[in-house]
Amino acid sequence: MTPEFATLEAAESVRLPSGGSWLAVTTGTDGPGLSDERNTYILDYDTDRLYEVMCRTQPVSLSEDRWEALFPHLEHRDSCAEGE
């Protein structure tokens, strides 16, 4: 389960559009599996909906290295459970 609170120490900028259901975070920090360039991530607040869409369209699990780069605060697990 994704925690309700997250810190964004490496963020260069955070954009919260008025009335939006998402935010954009730009970071220049690289990590395993990430580029050395600036990266912008669009984060939707409805994580359950995102999970369902991702599993339906891209049912591929992340490698442990890639998972660690994207979600260092979470223990590695298969991205989509069997049958989802």
N, C-alpha and C positions, 0 to 999 in steps of 0.2 A: 504494500500500500504506500502510495506517495504521501509524504508528510504535508500537512496543511501550511507549514511555514518553511521557507527556504531562504538562505542567505545568497547574495549575489556579489561576493567580494571581487570577482574578476570582471564584473560588468563595466563597460565604458559608458554605456547609456541604456536607459530603460524608457520605453515609450508606452504610455497607457492612454489609448484613444478614448475620448469622451463617449460614454455609452457603449463601448466595445465589449466584446466577450473574450478578448485576448490581449496579450501584451507582447512587445518586441524587445529583446535583449541583445545588445551588441557587445561582443567581447573580443579582445585581441589575444587572449591567453590560449596557448596551444596545449595539447595533451596527447596521450596515446590515441592514435587513430584520427586526430584532428589536424587541420592544416596550420601553418604558422601565420596565416593571414587573419584579418578580422572576420569574425563569423557573426551573423545575425540569426537569431532563433525566434520564431513566432510561437508563442505559448498560449494555447487555448485553455480557458478556465474549465471547460467541460471535459475532464480527463477520461471519464467513463465512455463518452461518445467517441473520443479520439481512439481509445483502446479498441473499441468495437470496429471502427472504420479501418484502422491499421491491420487488425487481424484478418478482416475480410479481404482487404486489398493487397497486403504485403505480409503474409503469414510466415515470415522468416525471423528466426531469433537472432539476436546480436551476439557476437563473440564476447567472451569475458573482457578482453582488452577494450573493445568499443563501448561496452556497457560501463566499464569503470570510467572511461573518458566522459561519457554523457551523464551518468548517474552515480558519482562517487559516494554519495551518501546512502545508496541502496545496495543491498546484497544482490548479486547476480541471480537471475531466474530466466527461464524461457520467456520470450516476449509474448507468445500466444499459447494458451493451453490447448491441448489436443481437442479437436472438435469445435473450436470457437470460430 
